[in-house]
Amino acid sequence: MMGGYVWYFSALLLVVGAIFGLAWVARRLGLMGRLGAVGGKRRLALVEVLPIDAKRRLVLMRRDGIEHLVLLGLSGDVVIERGIADQGPPNDFAAALTESRA
């Protein structure tokens, strides 16, 4: 009688271990990041999150190269600014200095 329980429990551990093992392999091969995107290219990205207080936060998100600033809160969500052009990576100080002098 007890041998049946041990058999079922060991089979359960084997199946759960196989699921975790496959998930680990998929993550190592980089397959987990592409599950939500069509063709492996992501259109939506979370750029930055700034907590305002315990109940509200500002979220800057990018969709197709255009950024949107949204205020998230318990009472509702408000779009503060739409269609912000993607500035790309910030310039270094020397490049910003030469641009301001020109």
C-alpha positions as CSV (number, residue, x, y, z in Angstrom):
1,M,0.0,0.0,0.0
2,M,2.7,2.5,0.9
3,G,4.7,1.6,-2.2
4,G,1.9,3.0,-4.4
5,Y,2.1,6.4,-2.7
6,V,5.9,6.5,-3.0
7,W,5.6,5.6,-6.7
8,Y,3.0,8.4,-7.4
9,F,5.0,11.0,-5.4
10,S,8.2,10.2,-7.2
11,A,6.4,10.4,-10.6
12,L,5.1,13.8,-9.6
13,L,8.5,15.0,-8.6
14,L,9.9,13.7,-11.9
15,V,7.2,15.6,-13.9
16,V,7.7,18.9,-12.0
17,G,11.4,18.6,-12.3
18,A,11.1,18.1,-16.1
19,I,8.9,21.2,-16.3
20,F,11.4,23.3,-14.4
21,G,14.3,21.8,-16.4
22,L,12.6,22.7,-19.7
23,A,11.9,26.2,-18.5
24,W,15.5,26.6,-17.5
25,V,16.7,25.4,-20.9
26,A,14.3,27.7,-22.7
27,R,15.5,30.7,-20.6
28,R,19.2,29.8,-21.3
29,L,18.5,29.7,-25.0
30,G,16.7,33.0,-25.0
31,L,13.3,31.6,-25.9
32,M,11.4,33.0,-22.9
33,G,11.7,36.7,-24.0
34,R,10.2,36.1,-27.4
35,L,7.0,34.4,-26.3
36,G,4.9,37.6,-26.2
37,A,6.1,39.1,-29.5
38,V,5.2,38.2,-33.0
39,G,8.2,37.1,-35.0
40,G,10.6,37.7,-32.0
41,K,10.4,41.5,-32.3
42,R,9.0,43.4,-29.4
43,R,6.9,46.5,-30.0
44,L,6.2,47.4,-26.4
45,A,8.8,48.3,-23.7
46,L,8.8,49.8,-20.3
47,V,11.4,52.5,-20.3
48,E,11.2,53.9,-16.7
49,V,9.0,53.8,-13.6
50,L,9.0,56.5,-11.0
51,P,7.0,56.0,-7.7
52,I,5.3,59.3,-6.7
53,D,3.9,58.0,-3.4
54,A,2.5,54.7,-2.1
55,K,-0.5,54.8,-4.4
56,R,0.7,56.5,-7.6
57,R,3.6,56.1,-10.1
58,L,4.7,57.6,-13.3
59,V,5.4,55.2,-16.1
60,L,7.2,56.0,-19.3
61,M,6.5,53.3,-22.0
62,R,7.6,53.0,-25.6
63,R,5.5,51.6,-28.4
64,D,6.9,51.4,-31.9
65,G,9.6,54.0,-31.2
66,I,7.1,56.5,-29.6
67,E,7.0,57.1,-25.9
68,H,4.0,57.7,-23.7
69,L,4.0,59.1,-20.1
70,V,1.2,57.6,-18.0
71,L,0.2,58.3,-14.3
72,L,-1.0,55.1,-12.7
73,G,-3.0,55.2,-9.5
74,L,-5.7,53.5,-7.5
75,S,-8.5,55.8,-8.7
76,G,-7.6,55.4,-12.4
77,D,-4.9,55.9,-15.0
78,V,-4.2,59.2,-16.8
79,V,-2.2,59.7,-19.9
80,I,-0.1,62.8,-19.3
81,E,1.8,63.0,-22.6
82,R,1.5,61.1,-25.8
83,G,3.7,60.8,-28.9
84,I,7.0,61.7,-27.3
85,A,9.6,61.1,-30.0
86,D,12.2,58.5,-28.9
87,Q,15.3,60.4,-28.1
88,G,17.5,57.3,-28.2
89,P,20.4,56.9,-25.7
90,P,21.4,60.1,-23.9
91,N,24.4,62.0,-25.2
92,D,27.5,62.2,-23.1
93,F,28.5,65.4,-21.4
94,A,31.1,66.4,-24.0
95,A,28.7,66.0,-26.9
96,A,26.0,68.0,-25.1
97,L,28.5,70.8,-24.4
98,T,29.5,71.0,-28.1
99,E,25.9,71.1,-29.2
100,S,25.0,73.9,-26.8
101,R,27.9,76.0,-28.0
102,A,27.0,75.6,-31.7
